Amino acid sequence: MQQTREEIAGSRRPAEVNCLLMPIGGGALLLPNILVAEVIGFSAPEPLADAPAWFAGRTEWRGLTVPLIRLETLLGVDAVPGAGRRIAILNALEEQTDTPFLGIVLQGIPALVRVRAAELEEDPEEGRGGPVLRRLRYQGQPVVVPDLEALTASLQAHVA
């Protein structure tokens, strides 16, 4: 008897996933560490005229120009810039894109965590939409799983 694709994928799920818990204004992002290319120190980005408020500008990373997003602005949260800011350089999910990497401004140093599915709960008070794939609670703390496909599409539509 032949297994379906979902059954095969489900049987290969790891018990734990290495993730980065990345502080942003109003909470934290939670992403598998494989999606994070590097976390770098913050440097003032090169602004782009007439860009949306959530677009912080462009930053240089390893000889590439990377678009930089203020995710807090997209989430409707005020972020007070702190001395510990960082930039998370993320791998874009779309292979057919002019933007293979995107940056997100962080408000501190990320923490490496090993996450089990049982440790995650849906956040019943929050919804999805916009830049959010899921809103969860990890160890009681609200976390956001960003929708990287939507962010990449927004960059392509508004900033390309």
Summary of the structure (lengths in Angstrom):
residues: 160
radius of gyration: 16.5
end to end distance: 48.4
largest distance: 59.1
contacts: 437
relative contact order: 0.22
helix: 18%
strand: 42%
